[in-house]
Amino acid sequence: MFDAALLLIGSFAFLLVLGIPIGICIAVSSVITIASVLPMDVALFTTAQKIFSSLDSFSLLAVPFFILSGVIMNSGGIAMRLVNFAKLFSGHIPGSLSHTNIAGNMMFGAISGSAIAASTSIGGVMVPMSKKEGYSNPFAAAVNIASAPTGMLIPPTTAFILYALASGGTSIAALFAGGLVAGVLWGAGCMLVTYVIARRRGYRSVVLVEKGVAWRVTMEALPSLLLIIVVVVGIVGGVFTAIEASAVAVAYTAFLTMVVYRTVSFGDLRNILVQSLVMTGIIMFLLGTSSAMSFAMAITGLPDLISSVILGLSENPVMVLLIITLFLLIIGTFMDIGPAILIFTPILLPIALKIGVDPVHFGILMVYNLSIGTITPPVGSGLYVGASVANERVEKILPSLMPFYGIIVLVLILIALVPEVTLFLPRLMDL
C-alpha cells in the first residue's frame, strides 16, 4: 500500500508540474493509483462511480446559485457605488485611498464571492487613483492584493459550502458567522498596516466625498450591501436553508441589477449564464474527481500515514494544530482553494478532531490558510491579477506586501490558538 501511496503522490505532482489542469491531474492520478490495486476495468468503473455519486447531493444546488448571483453582481457595475460608500468612512484617515480600497474589497468580495473580481473591480478604480495622488504604485498594488481575499471569508462564500460538504455536514450557518469574524479581522489587520505606513510616508488624508451627498451615496450602496445581510441573517436565523438562500440571492441580485440599478439587461443574461455555467462545471468536476482521489487515498492508507506522521511529531494539541496550519499554508501556495478543501478536509479533519478541535473552528482555519495562498507565489492567482491591475511587476510589489503578509499570518496564529475569536459569534447565535 505504501508503494500505491507514493504512486498517487508522484503521478499527481508530475502531472501538475507539466501544467496539466488540476482536475485532470486528480482524475488521472486517481485512476492510475486505483489500477495499481484493482484491475483496470474495475478502476475505471470505480472512479466514474465515485465522481457521479459525489455529485448526487441536494446540498450542491447552493453552489451554482451563489456563483450565478456573484456573476450577476460582478456584471452589474456596483464597484463604484461601494467605493463611494467606503470613502465616507476613510476620507480623513492617513492613507485614505488605501483604506477605501480595503473596505471596498471587503464589501465587493463578500457580494461577488471572488477575490479576483474584487481585485479587478475595486483595485481597477483605486490603484490608479492612489498613484495619481502620489502613493507608491507597488504599495497601492500591495494594499489591493492583500485585502482582496477577505471576500473568500466574509459570507456568502462557496468555500465554506465546499468544506461543509467535504466534512460531512458541518453547519454552514456557523461557518458563515465565524468566517465573518475572520474576514473582518483580516481586513482590519490590513488597515492597521496601511495606517502605519501611510503616516510614515506622509500619504495625506483626502476628503473624498463632497458634503451633502453622504445620504445619496449610502442609499445607492445600501441595496447591494443588503444582499450580505439578507443571506447571512436568513441562514443564521433559520429563515431559510443555504440552498434556499442561494436562490434568494439570485432573485435579489437579478432584481437589483435589472430593475433598481438597470445596469444589466436581458441581452446580458446569456453571457452571465455562460460564465456561471463554466465556473459551476469546473467546481463540480473538481468535486467529483476529488471524491475519486479520496477513495484512492483511502485504499492506499495515505490518510492514516499522514495522521501518524503529524501526531508522531508532537503530542501537544497546540503544536499539532500549528503543524497542520503550516502544512495548509504550504499547500495553498501551489493549489487552488477549491480542490485543496475537497482533497485535504477528509485527511486533516479527523486529526483535528482527535486533538479536540471544533469542526467549525477547523473549517474557518482551513479556508483562512488556503486564502493566503491565493496571494502568494508561485501559483497565487490573486497576486498576478493584482499586479496586472496595477501594471506592475510582481517582484516590485513583493517587498511592499511583506508587512501585510506579516499581519495576516499573525491573525492566522490568533485564530488558530484562540478558538473563541471565531467561535464566539456562532455560539452567541446558538449555532
C-alpha positions as CSV (number, residue, x, y, z in Angstrom):
1,M,0.0,0.0,0.0
2,F,2.9,2.3,0.7
3,D,4.0,1.9,-3.0
4,A,0.5,2.9,-4.1
5,A,0.6,6.0,-1.9
6,L,3.9,7.0,-3.5
7,L,2.4,6.4,-6.9
8,L,-0.6,8.6,-6.1
9,I,1.6,11.5,-4.8
10,G,4.2,11.1,-7.6
11,S,1.8,10.9,-10.5
12,F,-0.2,13.9,-9.2
13,A,2.9,16.0,-8.7
14,F,4.4,15.0,-12.1
15,L,1.2,15.9,-14.0
16,L,0.9,19.2,-12.0
17,V,4.5,20.2,-12.9
18,L,3.6,19.6,-16.6
19,G,1.0,22.3,-16.4
20,I,-2.0,20.0,-16.9
21,P,-5.3,21.3,-15.4
22,I,-5.6,20.2,-11.8
23,G,-8.9,18.4,-12.3
24,I,-7.3,16.2,-15.0
25,C,-4.3,15.7,-12.7
26,I,-6.6,14.5,-9.9
27,A,-8.6,12.2,-12.2
28,V,-5.6,10.6,-13.9
29,S,-3.5,10.1,-10.8
30,S,-6.6,8.5,-9.1
31,V,-7.2,6.1,-11.9
32,I,-3.5,5.1,-12.0
33,T,-3.4,4.5,-8.3
34,I,-6.6,2.5,-8.1
35,A,-5.5,0.5,-11.1
36,S,-2.3,-0.5,-9.2
37,V,-4.5,-2.2,-6.6
38,L,-7.5,-3.3,-8.7
39,P,-7.9,-4.4,-12.3
40,M,-8.0,-1.5,-14.8
41,D,-11.7,-2.1,-15.8
42,V,-12.7,-2.1,-12.1
43,A,-10.5,1.0,-11.5
44,L,-12.2,3.0,-14.3
45,F,-15.7,1.9,-13.2
46,T,-14.9,2.8,-9.6
47,T,-13.5,6.2,-10.5
48,A,-16.6,7.0,-12.6
49,Q,-18.9,5.8,-9.9
50,K,-17.2,7.9,-7.2
51,I,-17.3,11.0,-9.5
52,F,-21.1,10.7,-10.1
53,S,-22.1,9.6,-6.6
54,S,-20.3,12.6,-5.1
55,L,-22.4,15.0,-7.2
56,D,-25.6,13.3,-6.3
57,S,-26.3,15.7,-3.4
58,F,-29.1,18.1,-3.0
59,S,-26.9,20.4,-1.0
60,L,-24.7,21.1,-4.1
61,L,-27.5,23.2,-5.5
62,A,-26.3,26.1,-3.4
63,V,-23.0,26.3,-5.4
64,P,-24.3,27.2,-8.9
65,F,-26.9,29.6,-7.4
66,F,-24.3,31.5,-5.4
67,I,-21.9,31.5,-8.4
68,L,-24.7,32.9,-10.6
69,S,-25.6,35.7,-8.1
70,G,-21.9,36.6,-7.9
71,V,-21.6,36.9,-11.6
72,I,-24.7,39.0,-11.8
73,M,-23.4,41.4,-9.2
74,N,-20.0,41.5,-10.8
75,S,-21.6,42.4,-14.1
76,G,-23.9,44.9,-12.5
77,G,-21.5,47.8,-12.1
78,I,-21.7,48.1,-8.3
79,A,-18.0,48.7,-7.7
80,M,-18.1,52.5,-7.8
81,R,-21.2,52.6,-5.5
82,L,-19.3,50.6,-2.9
83,V,-16.1,52.6,-3.4
84,N,-18.1,55.9,-2.8
85,F,-19.7,54.3,0.3
86,A,-16.3,53.3,1.6
87,K,-15.0,56.8,1.1
88,L,-17.5,58.1,3.7
89,F,-15.5,56.3,6.5
90,S,-12.0,56.7,5.3
91,G,-11.8,60.3,4.0
92,H,-9.9,61.8,6.9
93,I,-7.6,58.9,7.8
94,P,-3.9,58.9,6.6
95,G,-3.7,56.7,3.6
96,S,-7.5,57.2,3.0
97,L,-7.4,55.9,-0.6
98,S,-5.8,52.7,0.5
99,H,-8.3,52.3,3.3
100,T,-11.1,52.8,0.8
101,N,-9.5,50.1,-1.4
102,I,-9.5,47.7,1.6
103,A,-13.1,48.4,2.6
104,G,-14.3,48.2,-1.0
105,N,-12.6,44.8,-1.4
106,M,-14.2,43.5,1.8
107,M,-17.7,44.5,0.6
108,F,-17.4,43.7,-3.0
109,G,-15.6,40.4,-2.4
110,A,-18.3,39.3,0.0
111,I,-21.0,40.2,-2.5
112,S,-19.3,38.7,-5.6
113,G,-17.7,35.8,-3.7
114,S,-14.5,36.2,-5.7
115,A,-11.1,37.7,-4.7
116,I,-10.2,38.1,-8.3
117,A,-13.4,40.1,-9.0
118,A,-12.8,42.3,-6.0
119,S,-9.2,42.9,-7.0
120,T,-10.0,43.9,-10.6
121,S,-13.2,45.8,-9.9
122,I,-12.2,47.8,-6.8
123,G,-8.5,47.8,-7.5
124,G,-9.0,48.9,-11.1
125,V,-10.6,52.1,-9.7
126,M,-8.5,52.7,-6.6
127,V,-4.9,51.8,-7.6
128,P,-4.7,54.3,-10.5
129,M,-6.4,56.9,-8.3
130,S,-3.8,56.3,-5.5
131,K,-0.9,56.5,-7.9
132,K,-2.3,59.9,-9.2
133,E,-2.4,61.2,-5.6
134,G,1.3,60.4,-5.0
135,Y,1.1,56.9,-3.5
136,S,3.8,54.4,-4.4
137,N,2.3,52.2,-7.1
138,P,3.8,49.0,-5.6
139,F,2.3,50.0,-2.2
140,A,-1.1,50.7,-3.8
141,A,-1.0,47.3,-5.6
142,A,0.0,45.5,-2.4
143,V,-2.9,47.0,-0.5
144,N,-5.3,45.8,-3.2
145,I,-3.8,42.3,-3.4
146,A,-3.6,41.8,0.4
147,S,-7.2,42.7,1.1
148,A,-8.8,41.0,-1.9
149,P,-9.1,37.5,-0.3
150,T,-11.3,38.9,2.6
151,G,-14.3,38.2,0.4
152,M,-13.5,34.5,0.5
153,L,-14.1,34.5,4.2
154,I,-16.9,37.1,4.6
155,P,-20.2,35.3,3.6
156,P,-21.8,34.3,1.4
157,T,-18.9,32.2,0.1
158,T,-18.7,28.9,-1.7
159,A,-15.5,27.9,0.1
160,F,-17.4,27.2,3.3
161,I,-20.1,25.3,1.4
162,L,-17.4,23.0,-0.1
163,Y,-15.9,22.5,3.4
164,A,-19.3,21.6,4.8
165,L,-19.8,19.0,2.1
166,A,-16.3,17.6,2.5
167,S,-16.5,17.5,6.3
168,G,-19.7,15.5,6.3
169,G,-22.2,18.2,7.3
170,T,-20.6,21.0,9.4
171,S,-23.1,23.8,9.9
172,I,-22.9,26.3,7.1
173,A,-24.6,28.9,9.2
174,A,-21.9,28.5,11.9
175,L,-19.1,28.6,9.3
176,F,-20.6,31.8,7.8
177,A,-20.8,33.5,11.2
178,G,-17.3,32.6,12.2
179,G,-16.0,33.4,8.7
180,L,-17.4,36.9,9.0
181,V,-15.3,37.5,12.1
182,A,-12.1,36.1,10.4
183,G,-12.7,38.2,7.3
184,V,-13.2,41.4,9.3
185,L,-10.0,40.7,11.3
186,W,-8.0,40.1,8.1
187,G,-9.3,43.4,6.7
188,A,-8.7,45.3,10.0
189,G,-5.1,44.0,10.0
190,C,-4.5,45.3,6.5
191,M,-5.9,48.7,7.6
192,L,-3.6,48.8,10.6
193,V,-0.5,48.2,8.4
194,T,-1.8,50.7,5.9
195,Y,-2.3,53.3,8.6
196,V,1.3,52.9,10.0
197,I,2.9,53.0,6.5
198,A,0.8,55.9,5.4
199,R,1.7,58.0,8.4
200,R,5.4,57.2,8.0
201,R,5.4,58.1,4.3
202,G,3.1,61.1,4.7
203,Y,0.3,59.9,2.4
204,R,-2.2,62.7,3.1
205,S,-5.8,62.4,4.0
206,V,-8.2,63.3,1.3
207,V,-11.8,64.4,1.7
208,L,-13.2,62.0,-0.9
209,V,-17.0,62.7,-0.8
210,E,-18.4,66.2,-1.1
211,K,-20.5,67.5,1.7
212,G,-24.3,66.9,1.4
213,V,-24.1,63.8,-0.7
214,A,-23.4,61.2,2.0
215,W,-27.1,60.2,2.2
216,R,-27.3,59.7,-1.6
217,V,-24.1,57.7,-1.6
218,T,-25.4,55.5,1.3
219,M,-28.7,54.9,-0.4
220,E,-27.0,53.9,-3.7
221,A,-24.8,51.3,-1.9
222,L,-27.3,50.0,0.6
223,P,-29.3,47.8,-1.7
224,S,-26.0,45.9,-2.7
225,L,-24.9,45.6,0.9
226,L,-28.4,44.2,1.9
227,L,-27.5,41.0,0.0
228,I,-25.0,40.1,2.7
229,I,-27.5,40.9,5.4
230,V,-30.3,39.0,3.8
231,V,-28.3,35.9,3.1
232,V,-26.4,35.7,6.4
233,V,-29.3,36.7,8.7
234,G,-31.6,34.4,6.8
235,I,-29.4,31.4,7.1
236,V,-28.2,32.1,10.7
237,G,-31.8,33.0,11.8
238,G,-33.2,29.8,10.3
239,V,-35.5,31.7,7.9
240,F,-34.2,29.6,5.0
241,T,-31.5,26.9,4.3
242,A,-28.2,27.6,2.5
243,I,-29.8,26.2,-0.7
244,E,-32.9,28.5,-0.4
245,A,-30.6,31.4,0.5
246,S,-28.6,30.9,-2.7
247,A,-31.9,31.0,-4.8
248,V,-32.9,34.2,-2.9
249,A,-29.5,35.7,-3.7
250,V,-30.1,35.1,-7.4
251,A,-33.6,36.6,-7.4
252,Y,-32.4,39.6,-5.3
253,T,-29.3,40.3,-7.4
254,A,-31.3,40.0,-10.7
255,F,-33.9,42.4,-9.4
256,L,-31.3,44.8,-8.1
257,T,-29.2,45.0,-11.2
258,M,-32.0,44.8,-13.8
259,V,-34.7,46.8,-12.1
260,V,-33.2,49.1,-9.5
261,Y,-29.8,49.9,-10.9
262,R,-30.7,49.0,-14.5
263,T,-27.1,48.0,-15.3
264,V,-27.9,44.5,-16.6
265,S,-30.3,43.9,-19.5
266,F,-31.9,40.8,-20.8
267,G,-29.4,40.7,-23.5
268,D,-26.6,40.4,-20.9
269,L,-28.1,37.3,-19.4
270,R,-26.7,34.9,-22.0
271,N,-23.1,35.8,-21.2
272,I,-23.9,35.8,-17.4
273,L,-25.3,32.3,-17.6
274,V,-22.4,31.0,-19.8
275,Q,-19.9,32.4,-17.3
276,S,-21.8,30.8,-14.4
277,L,-22.1,27.5,-16.3
278,V,-18.4,27.4,-16.9
279,M,-17.5,28.2,-13.3
280,T,-20.0,25.7,-12.0
281,G,-18.7,23.0,-14.3
282,I,-15.2,23.5,-13.1
283,I,-16.1,23.3,-9.5
284,M,-18.4,20.2,-10.0
285,F,-15.7,18.4,-12.0
286,L,-13.2,19.2,-9.2
287,L,-15.6,18.0,-6.6
288,G,-16.2,14.7,-8.4
289,T,-12.6,14.0,-9.2
290,S,-11.6,14.9,-5.6
291,S,-14.0,12.3,-4.4
292,A,-12.3,9.7,-6.6
293,M,-8.9,10.8,-5.2
294,S,-10.2,10.5,-1.6
295,F,-11.1,6.9,-2.4
296,A,-7.7,6.3,-3.9
297,M,-6.1,7.7,-0.7
298,A,-8.3,5.5,1.4
299,I,-7.3,2.3,-0.3
300,T,-3.6,3.3,-0.1
301,G,-3.8,4.2,3.6
302,L,-2.4,7.6,2.9
303,P,-4.7,9.5,5.4
304,D,-3.6,7.1,8.2
305,L,0.0,7.6,7.2
306,I,-0.2,11.4,7.2
307,S,-2.1,11.2,10.6
308,S,0.5,9.0,12.2
309,V,3.3,11.3,10.9
310,I,1.7,14.5,12.2
311,L,0.7,13.0,15.5
312,G,4.1,11.4,15.8
313,L,5.8,14.8,15.6
314,S,4.2,16.0,18.8
315,E,1.6,15.0,21.4
316,N,0.8,18.6,22.2
317,P,-2.5,19.6,20.6
318,V,-1.3,23.2,20.1
319,M,1.8,22.0,18.3
320,V,-0.2,19.6,16.2
321,L,-2.6,22.4,15.1
322,L,0.4,24.6,14.2
323,I,1.9,21.8,12.1
324,I,-1.4,21.4,10.3
325,T,-1.5,25.2,9.8
326,L,2.0,25.2,8.3
327,F,1.1,22.3,6.1
328,L,-2.0,24.1,4.8
329,L,0.0,27.3,4.2
330,I,2.4,25.3,2.0
331,I,-0.4,23.5,0.2
332,G,-2.1,26.9,-0.5
333,T,0.9,28.2,-2.3
334,F,0.6,25.8,-5.2
335,M,-3.0,24.6,-5.1
336,D,-6.3,26.4,-5.6
337,I,-8.6,26.7,-2.6
338,G,-11.5,24.5,-4.0
339,P,-9.6,21.3,-4.7
340,A,-7.4,21.8,-1.6
341,I,-10.5,21.9,0.6
342,L,-12.0,18.8,-1.1
343,I,-8.8,16.8,-1.0
344,F,-7.4,17.6,2.4
345,T,-10.5,18.0,4.6
346,P,-11.1,14.2,4.8
347,I,-7.4,13.8,5.7
348,L,-6.8,16.6,8.2
349,L,-10.2,17.0,9.9
350,P,-10.0,13.6,11.6
351,I,-6.6,14.6,13.0
352,A,-8.1,17.9,14.2
353,L,-11.0,16.1,15.9
354,K,-8.6,13.7,17.7
355,I,-6.9,16.7,19.4
356,G,-10.2,18.3,20.3
357,V,-10.5,21.0,17.6
358,D,-14.1,22.1,16.8
359,P,-15.0,21.3,13.2
360,V,-16.3,24.9,12.7
361,H,-13.1,26.3,14.0
362,F,-11.0,24.0,11.8
363,G,-13.1,24.9,8.7
364,I,-12.5,28.6,9.3
365,L,-8.8,28.0,9.9
366,M,-8.6,25.9,6.7
367,V,-10.3,28.5,4.5
368,Y,-8.2,31.3,6.0
369,N,-5.0,29.3,5.4
370,L,-5.8,28.5,1.8
371,S,-7.0,32.0,1.1
372,I,-3.4,33.3,1.9
373,G,-2.2,31.0,-0.9
374,T,-4.2,33.0,-3.4
375,I,-1.8,36.0,-3.0
376,T,1.5,34.2,-2.6
377,P,4.0,32.8,-5.1
378,P,4.4,30.6,-7.1
379,V,0.8,30.0,-8.1
380,G,-1.3,32.6,-6.3
381,S,-3.7,33.9,-8.9
382,G,-4.7,36.9,-6.8
383,L,-1.1,38.1,-6.7
384,Y,-0.6,38.0,-10.5
385,V,-4.1,39.5,-11.3
386,G,-3.4,42.3,-8.7
387,A,0.0,43.0,-10.3
388,S,-1.7,43.1,-13.8
389,V,-4.3,45.6,-12.5
390,A,-1.5,47.9,-11.2
391,N,0.5,47.4,-14.3
392,E,3.5,46.5,-12.1
393,R,5.9,43.6,-11.9
394,V,5.3,41.1,-9.1
395,E,8.9,41.3,-7.9
396,K,8.5,45.0,-7.3
397,I,5.3,44.5,-5.3
398,L,6.5,41.7,-3.1
399,P,8.6,44.0,-0.7
400,S,5.5,46.1,-0.1
401,L,3.5,43.0,0.5
402,M,5.7,41.7,3.3
403,P,4.2,43.8,6.1
404,F,0.7,42.6,5.0
405,Y,1.8,39.0,4.9
406,G,3.1,39.5,8.5
407,I,-0.2,40.9,9.9
408,I,-2.3,38.3,8.0
409,V,-0.2,35.4,9.5
410,L,-0.4,37.0,13.0
411,V,-4.2,37.0,12.7
412,L,-4.0,33.4,11.5
413,I,-2.0,32.4,14.6
414,L,-4.5,34.2,16.8
415,I,-7.4,32.4,15.2
416,A,-5.5,29.0,15.5
417,L,-4.5,29.4,19.1
418,V,-7.7,31.2,20.4
419,P,-10.7,29.4,19.0
420,E,-13.1,31.7,20.8
421,V,-12.1,34.6,18.5
422,T,-14.1,33.0,15.6
423,L,-16.4,30.7,17.6
424,F,-17.9,33.3,19.9
425,L,-20.3,34.6,17.3
426,P,-21.6,31.2,16.2
427,R,-22.1,30.2,19.9
428,L,-23.7,33.6,20.6
429,M,-26.2,32.8,17.9
430,D,-26.6,29.3,19.3
431,L,-25.4,27.6,16.0
